[in-house]
Amino acid sequence: MTQDIQDPKPVSPVQPIQLGPDDSFQFRCRKGIACFNKCCQNIDIMLTPYDVLRLKRRFDLSAREWIDRATVDFHMDGHGMPGLKLATKPGTRECIYLTPEGCSVYEDRPSACRYYALGLLSMRKQDSPGEEDSYFVVKEEHCLGHQEPQVQTVREYRKVQGLQPYDEANREWRRIVLKKRSGGPAVGKPSQKSLELFFLASYDVDGFRAFVASPGFQELFELDPALLHEIATDDEACLAFAMRFLRQTLFGELTIPVRQDAAARRLARYQEKVEAIERAAAEKRVAEQDRMYDSLDD
């Protein structure tokens, strides 16, 4: 008698039970547990805007400098929505900030690291005005933390892990990403310009601050001087305003006042540029014709 031999199906580390904030789960990670550092040796960490803000500030770098040194680009959807992941050491899957003693940026570690061994799932139901958060346990084979005799609620774990400022700062960004993904084909393929603006507003807080301070932005939008001061001096305030800008740019949610005469001035400048281009093209054609006629006389 013969038996069919089949490859076993891969087992997902995600436990299918959804948890609410006051549901309990068993887990503890500590320095001395046999699997210490294992999870940091095989990472795939998507970064949020507040992750970038905290880490660039830790190293006293501009956002762009830190991004260039410590991240890799990836696409969050089929339309090329730009995202960032934490870089790994060359030739490995090991986090660049991992040391034998543990995480070297622990106080400013990304939100994905803080949540482990929990996962966060945000979903917006059809015809629902907002998203709903739920949580689930991630049980990887190497992790012994699930055998530790410590039980806590999701709410208690999030508090111990210092997730409140991360979730508050990232909530609007998650909503934007979720709305963009759930919009589907009806929204249409985004332009390259909109993708660049998404990256700037999401990750490059210093570049976005300079963008807001530029003459073109100031000419188009009418901002309160107090808000401009906050944007210029406070990273969190600048990030919050960047989310307002994204919602206005991507979805037409008008919360940033536009100067009444700005559109007319921009249209006039555009028309001037078009006319200048047309004049230059006409002059080039005349010059080429003149050269052609001159060659006939030779």
N, C-alpha and C positions, 0 to 999 in steps of 0.2 A: 504494500500500500504506500502510495506516495502522498506527500503533503505539499501544498503550495507554500513557498517561502516568500514572505513579503517584508519589505523594510518597515520597521515600526514608525508610526506617525510621530513627528516631533511633539514633545510635550511643552505646552506654553507655560512660562513661569507666572503668568497672570492668573490669579484666582478669580473665577467668574462671579463671585459674590460682590455686589456693590455695597459700599458702606456709606452711611451718613456721618455727619460730624460727631454724633454722640454714640456711634457704634464702636465696639472695642475690638482690638486685635492684639496678638502676642508678638512682640519683637523687641530686641535691644541690640544695639551695636556698641562695642566697647573696645578700648585699646588692649589687648591681651587675649581676645578671643582668637581661636585658631585660624579663622578665615580673615583676620584683619588685613586690610588693603586689597583683598582679592577683587572686590567690585571695582576698584579704581584701576585695576590692571587690564580691564577690558571695557572701555567706555564708548558711549555713543550719546553724548550730552548736547542736546539742543539748548542754545542760550536764549534768554529773554532780554528785553531792553534793560531791565533793572540789574540783571546779572552783569551785563557789560558795564553799566554805570558804576557798580560797586567795585569791580575788579580794575577798571582803568583808574579809579580814584585811589585804590590801594597802592598801585605802583606809581602814582603821580605822573601819569601819562595822559595824553589826549586820547579820546575814544578811538580815533583813527590809528594812532600808534599802537595801542593795545590790541586792536582788532588785527592789525597786520602781523603782530608778533605771536598771537596766542589763539587764533581761530582758523577755521576752514569754512569756505562757502558751501552752501547746498541749496537746492530748490525745495520749497515747502509744498508746492503743488505743480500740476502739469503745465501751468502758465508761466512758471519761472519766478514765483514769488520768492524773493531772496531771504535766506535764513543763514544763521551762523551756528557752527558747532565748535565745542572746545577742542583744541588741537591735542594730538598725542605725541609722545616721544618718537623720534625717527625710527621707522621700521617696526613699531610696536603698536598696540592698542592701549598703551598705558598713559594715563593722564600726565600732562606736562608738569603738573604741580604736585605729583606724588613723590614723597620721600620715604625712607625706611621708617621714620617716626610717624608717618601719616600725611594728611593733607597740609601742605604748606600755606594754603590760603583759607584755612578752615573758617575763620570769622567772616569771610566774604565769599564762601563757596556758593556755586549756582543753586538755584531753587530746585533743580532736578536732583541734586545731591542731598539737599535738605529733606526732600520728600521721601527718598528711599528708606524703607522698602514699601512705601505707598506710591500709588500712581494717582494722578488727578485726571478726571475726564469731564470736560465741559461740553454739553450738548444743548442745542436750541431746537425745541420741538416745533413742528410746523404750526404756523399761526400763533406762536408764542413770542411775546415782546422781548424776552431775555433768555439767557442760558441758565442751565441748571448744572451745579457741580456735584459730582459723586466721586467716590474714592474706591480703590481696590488694592489688594495686597499683591506684591510681586515676590514670588518665592523662587529664587534661583537655587540650583542644586548645590552650589559651593557655599551658600550663605547659611551659617549656623546661628545667626541672630534670632531665627524663629524658634529655636529651642531654648532660648533664654527665658527664665521664669518672670517675665515682666509683661503685664497687660495694661493697656491704656486706651483711652478713646482717641479717635482721630483728632478731635479738638485739642486734647491734652498734648498729643504728639506734635501737632503743628505749632503749638505755643513753645514747647521745649526746643524745637528746631529753628525758632526765630523766623517763621514763614510769614508773619503778618505784614511787615513792610514790603516783602517781595510780592505777595498776592495783591496787596493794595496798588502797588505801582504797576503791576503787569496786567491787572484785570481788564482795563480798557483795551490794551493791545491784544489780549486773547480774544476779546469780543470782536475786534476788527478782523483778526485772522479767521475766526469762526464764521463771521458774516460773509467774508470774501469767499471762503470755501463753499459755504452753503448756498451762495448765489448761483453757482453752477454756470452753464453756458450762457444763460440769459444776460449775465453781467458783461460778457464779451471778453476778449483777450485784452489784457492791460497793455498800454503803450510802454515803451522803454522808459519814457520820462516818468511815468507813474511808478514804475518799479524802482527807479533811482530815488524818487522822493520817499517811497516806502522804506528803503534801506536807510536813507539819511535820517528820517524822523524816528525810526525804530532803534537804531544802534549808534549812530554818530551824534551824540548829544552836543558835542562841541561844534561840529560842523553845522548842525541845525541851528544852534544859537547864532552863529555867524550869518546863516541864511536869513534868519529873522531880522538881524540888524542891517541887512543889505538895503541899499537905496530902493531897489526894485520892490522888495517886500513891503517896506515902509510906505512906498507910494501907493501900493494896491490895497493894503489892509490898514484899518484904523484901530490902533491898540491903545488902551489906557496906559499912561506913563508908569503907573504903579506896576502893572502887569509886565511891561517891558523891563522894568528894574528886576523883578523876580526872575524873569527868563534869563537875564544877563548874569545873575548872581547865584541862582539856586538850581542845581542839576535836576532835582525832583520836579520843581515847577516847570522847568524847560521841557522835561519829558512829558508831563501832563498836558502842556500846551501842544506838543508835537502830536499827541493822540487826537486832540481837537482838530488839528490841521489835517491829519489823515482822514478823519471821518468826513470833513468838508470836501477834501480833494477826491476821495474814492467814492463817497456815497451821496455827496451833495447836501450833507447836513450842515446848514449854514449857522454856525455859532460864532464865527469870527467876522466882524463887520467889514464890508468892502467899501472903500471910499467911492462916493457917487460919481465923481468925474474921472476916476481912474480908468475905467473901461474905455471911455471915449478917448482918453489920451493914448492908451495902449493901441487902440485901433488906428489912430492917426499915425503913430510911429510905425506900426506894421505896414500901413499903406505907403508911407515914405520909403521904407526899406524895399518893398516890392517895386516901387517906381524906380528907385536907384538901381536895383538889379536889372530891371528892364532897360534902363538907359545904358548901363554898362554893356549889356548884351548887344544892344543896337549899335553902340560905338565900336564894339569888337567886330561885328559883321561888316560895318562900313570900312574899317581898317583892313580887314581881310580882302574885301572887294578892291580897295585901292591898290593893295599889294599885287593882286591878280592882274589888274589892268596895267600896272607899272611893268610887270614881267612881259606883257604882250608887246610893249614898246621897245624892249631890249633887243 
